[in-house]
Structure formats: C-alpha cells, structure tokens
Amino acid sequence: MFLLSLALTAQAGPLTVQVDDPYTIAVVLECGRDLMKATVKSGQAVFDSVPDGCTVNLIRRTGIIDRPGTWTCGLDGCTMDDVHHAEISDAEGRINVVVTSEAGGNSALEVTCPSGYRSRTDIAEATATFDGVPGEDCLLSFKGGAPAKFRGISQGTWYCNLVGTAAICQKQ
C-alpha cells in the first residue's frame, strides 16, 4: 500500500535538471526516505518522474584521492592531511621516516652519518624507523628505485615526499 501511495504522489513525465557547473557529475534527489540519482550528461540530469517536495543535491568532482590516509576535500580539490602509516613513537636516538608519496619503486631507506653510523631498513606501511642514530645531521637515501636523497636528517619524526628523484623532508 505504501508503494501505491508513493506512486500516486509522483508527478507524471520526466524531470530535467540543468547543471551549469562542469565539475558536477550527478544529481541526487532526496525525497523523504527515497534517494534518486541521475548522471549528468551534456549538462543535464534526467529523471523519469519525481515525487513532490524533493531536495536537490549535486555531486561534484573536486579532486583525486590516490592513497590511504586522512584527506581534506573542498571545492578547490583534495589535499592529504596525513598518510596512513605504521605506528611510530619518538625516542632518544630514533629517526622515524613517513613516506607521504608513492615510493617511486623504492623498497628501503638508508641513513648514513658522518660518524660512520649506517643502517638500512625496509619501508613498511609507508614507514621506516632507525634506532641508535647519533645526534648529528645525516644523509637519508631511498634504495631500490629512484636514487633520491635528503641531507640533514636527524633524530625525530620526518615526513618525506618524493618529487622525481628529489626527496623533500620536513621534521614534524
């Protein structure tokens, strides 16, 4: 009986919603408990019929999310707030490196210090951790892919982004 009464309140004929935003990809009508969706084609979304009193919602393409993490999206696009990474903690003599971009084929990181300290560890869940690092500025090298390096890494947590063959790192 409920379906019959819903059909009786629907308006006969198609409903066309003109959309002037080129980034809108769909229109969703919220009609009480029902949702109706139509894809925008050539600036129009067409519905076969529509119940009375619907709210119009536009689905707009705003950006691309290409990896796990925490993102903020708005009308101007999407930016990553934090990449999904293994759990980390700070400690004396520890360097945590979180790789915030694709690793460019690299599977490991290596830290080399002027005092002779040298350690290599695999990247797991976008993270590499080095313990026992002396308190000096060291060289971080990406291994297994693009030969990216960052000079000046020291104890603490660092977020590194690969841009071509350059590593850009910031201490957190």
One Martini backbone bead per residue (centre of mass of N, CA, C, O) as a GRO file, in nm:
protein
  172
    1MET     BB    1   0.056   0.063  -0.019
    2PHE     BB    2   0.294   0.261  -0.008
    3LEU     BB    3   0.374   0.247  -0.310
    4LEU     BB    4   0.108   0.351  -0.421
    5SER     BB    5   0.113   0.633  -0.282
    6LEU     BB    6   0.379   0.721  -0.414
    7ALA     BB    7   0.281   0.704  -0.709
    8LEU     BB    8   0.048   0.917  -0.675
    9THR     BB    9   0.260   1.165  -0.601
   10ALA     BB   10   0.378   1.151  -0.861
   11GLN     BB   11   0.502   1.299  -1.131
   12ALA     BB   12   0.448   1.324  -1.451
   13GLY     BB   13   0.715   1.275  -1.614
   14PRO     BB   14   0.993   1.433  -1.677
   15LEU     BB   15   1.299   1.542  -1.519
   16THR     BB   16   1.500   1.837  -1.563
   17VAL     BB   17   1.842   1.915  -1.478
   18GLN     BB   18   2.024   2.191  -1.495
   19VAL     BB   19   2.390   2.210  -1.535
   20ASP     BB   20   2.664   2.461  -1.493
   21ASP     BB   21   2.866   2.264  -1.363
   22PRO     BB   22   3.143   2.087  -1.488
   23TYR     BB   23   3.192   1.908  -1.201
   24THR     BB   24   2.921   1.782  -1.224
   25ILE     BB   25   2.810   1.424  -1.220
   26ALA     BB   26   2.549   1.450  -1.022
   27VAL     BB   27   2.205   1.388  -0.920
   28VAL     BB   28   2.030   1.415  -0.602
   29LEU     BB   29   1.725   1.303  -0.477
   30GLU     BB   30   1.547   1.398  -0.179
   31CYS     BB   31   1.256   1.191  -0.093
   32GLY     BB   32   1.263   1.160   0.199
   33ARG     BB   33   1.363   0.824   0.198
   34ASP     BB   34   1.437   0.882  -0.094
   35LEU     BB   35   1.670   0.808  -0.362
   36MET     BB   36   1.776   0.988  -0.657
   37LYS     BB   37   1.981   0.913  -0.949
   38ALA     BB   38   2.169   1.123  -1.190
   39THR     BB   39   2.350   1.162  -1.460
   40VAL     BB   40   2.555   1.387  -1.615
   41LYS     BB   41   2.458   1.500  -1.950
   42SER     BB   42   2.515   1.769  -2.116
   43GLY     BB   43   2.404   1.936  -1.848
   44GLN     BB   44   2.208   1.683  -1.765
   45ALA     BB   45   1.939   1.561  -1.555
   46VAL     BB   46   1.732   1.264  -1.575
   47PHE     BB   47   1.396   1.196  -1.476
   48ASP     BB   48   1.111   1.020  -1.503
   49SER     BB   49   1.021   1.086  -1.200
   50VAL     BB   50   0.873   1.286  -0.920
   51PRO     BB   51   0.831   1.362  -0.620
   52ASP     BB   52   0.735   1.562  -0.387
   53GLY     BB   53   0.963   1.753  -0.214
   54CYS     BB   54   1.261   1.780  -0.320
   55THR     BB   55   1.603   1.753  -0.276
   56VAL     BB   56   1.890   1.903  -0.417
   57ASN     BB   57   2.191   1.724  -0.515
   58LEU     BB   58   2.534   1.770  -0.576
   59ILE     BB   59   2.786   1.599  -0.754
   60ARG     BB   60   3.134   1.678  -0.718
   61ARG     BB   61   3.428   1.718  -0.867
   62THR     BB   62   3.744   1.784  -0.667
   63GLY     BB   63   3.930   1.515  -0.681
   64ILE     BB   64   4.213   1.305  -0.584
   65ILE     BB   65   4.249   0.981  -0.439
   66ASP     BB   66   4.568   0.774  -0.410
   67ARG     BB   67   4.567   0.713  -0.086
   68PRO     BB   68   4.602   0.646   0.218
   69GLY     BB   69   4.433   0.848   0.472
   70THR     BB   70   4.404   1.196   0.540
   71TRP     BB   71   4.150   1.411   0.407
   72THR     BB   72   4.087   1.726   0.233
   73CYS     BB   73   3.780   1.846   0.088
   74GLY     BB   74   3.694   2.076  -0.177
   75LEU     BB   75   3.639   2.289  -0.435
   76ASP     BB   76   3.975   2.289  -0.486
   77GLY     BB   77   4.013   2.001  -0.359
   78CYS     BB   78   4.266   1.764  -0.250
   79THR     BB   79   4.430   1.699   0.068
   80MET     BB   80   4.678   1.577   0.260
   81ASP     BB   81   4.718   1.529   0.605
   82ASP     BB   82   4.761   1.203   0.634
   83VAL     BB   83   4.930   0.924   0.615
   84HIS     BB   84   4.929   0.603   0.611
   85HIS     BB   85   5.086   0.450   0.901
   86ALA     BB   86   5.281   0.334   1.108
   87GLU     BB   87   5.353   0.311   1.417
   88ILE     BB   88   5.489   0.578   1.620
   89SER     BB   89   5.791   0.678   1.813
   90ASP     BB   90   5.970   0.859   2.025
   91ALA     BB   91   6.338   0.855   2.068
   92GLU     BB   92   6.637   0.813   2.155
   93GLY     BB   93   6.800   0.767   1.848
   94ARG     BB   94   6.546   0.829   1.658
   95ILE     BB   95   6.414   0.758   1.324
   96ASN     BB   96   6.130   0.870   1.152
   97VAL     BB   97   5.982   0.766   0.834
   98VAL     BB   98   5.739   0.923   0.626
   99VAL     BB   99   5.589   0.832   0.327
  100THR     BB  100   5.376   1.060   0.127
  101SER     BB  101   5.445   0.901  -0.131
  102GLU     BB  102   5.538   0.749  -0.372
  103ALA     BB  103   5.835   0.541  -0.376
  104GLY     BB  104   5.950   0.487  -0.671
  105GLY     BB  105   6.035   0.167  -0.611
  106ASN     BB  106   6.103   0.185  -0.328
  107SER     BB  107   6.192  -0.038  -0.029
  108ALA     BB  108   6.419   0.149   0.104
  109LEU     BB  109   6.621   0.286   0.372
  110GLU     BB  110   6.908   0.510   0.434
  111VAL     BB  111   7.148   0.582   0.695
  112THR     BB  112   7.414   0.834   0.693
  113CYS     BB  113   7.694   0.923   0.896
  114PRO     BB  114   7.985   1.086   0.978
  115SER     BB  115   8.057   0.868   1.218
  116GLY     BB  116   7.951   0.579   1.053
  117TYR     BB  117   7.669   0.546   1.053
  118ARG     BB  118   7.469   0.256   0.930
  119SER     BB  119   7.130   0.209   0.791
  120ARG     BB  120   6.885  -0.037   0.686
  121THR     BB  121   6.530  -0.020   0.584
  122ASP     BB  122   6.223  -0.103   0.537
  123ILE     BB  123   5.923  -0.024   0.384
  124ALA     BB  124   5.635   0.000   0.606
  125GLU     BB  125   5.360   0.158   0.589
  126ALA     BB  126   5.528   0.424   0.506
  127THR     BB  127   5.771   0.313   0.704
  128ALA     BB  128   6.075   0.410   0.886
  129THR     BB  129   6.311   0.281   1.139
  130PHE     BB  130   6.572   0.426   1.346
  131ASP     BB  131   6.824   0.312   1.568
  132GLY     BB  132   7.107   0.460   1.714
  133VAL     BB  133   7.130   0.754   1.636
  134PRO     BB  134   7.314   1.008   1.610
  135GLY     BB  135   7.355   1.360   1.700
  136GLU     BB  136   7.324   1.420   1.365
  137ASP     BB  137   7.368   1.498   1.043
  138CYS     BB  138   7.221   1.313   0.782
  139LEU     BB  139   7.173   1.063   0.527
  140LEU     BB  140   6.902   1.007   0.306
  141SER     BB  141   6.822   0.699   0.128
  142PHE     BB  142   6.682   0.569  -0.150
  143LYS     BB  143   6.599   0.217  -0.219
  144GLY     BB  144   6.523   0.049  -0.541
  145GLY     BB  145   6.510   0.322  -0.716
  146ALA     BB  146   6.501   0.621  -0.689
  147PRO     BB  147   6.792   0.835  -0.617
  148ALA     BB  148   6.705   0.958  -0.341
  149LYS     BB  149   6.790   1.252  -0.132
  150PHE     BB  150   6.862   1.360   0.221
  151ARG     BB  151   7.003   1.631   0.387
  152GLY     BB  152   6.962   1.653   0.752
  153ILE     BB  153   6.895   1.418   0.913
  154SER     BB  154   6.738   1.349   1.232
  155GLN     BB  155   6.616   1.319   1.512
  156GLY     BB  156   6.288   1.195   1.465
  157THR     BB  157   6.010   1.308   1.274
  158TRP     BB  158   5.953   1.238   0.923
  159TYR     BB  159   5.835   1.386   0.616
  160CYS     BB  160   5.838   1.232   0.287
  161ASN     BB  161   5.876   1.349  -0.053
  162LEU     BB  162   5.856   1.255  -0.388
  163VAL     BB  163   6.032   1.437  -0.660
  164GLY     BB  164   6.129   1.231  -0.848
  165THR     BB  165   6.477   1.250  -0.735
  166ALA     BB  166   6.353   1.405  -0.485
  167ALA     BB  167   6.380   1.474  -0.140
  168ILE     BB  168   6.121   1.598   0.079
  169CYS     BB  169   6.177   1.708   0.414
  170GLN     BB  170   5.995   1.712   0.734
  171LYS     BB  171   5.975   1.808   1.050
  172GLN     BB  172   5.742   1.724   1.328
   0.00000   0.00000   0.00000
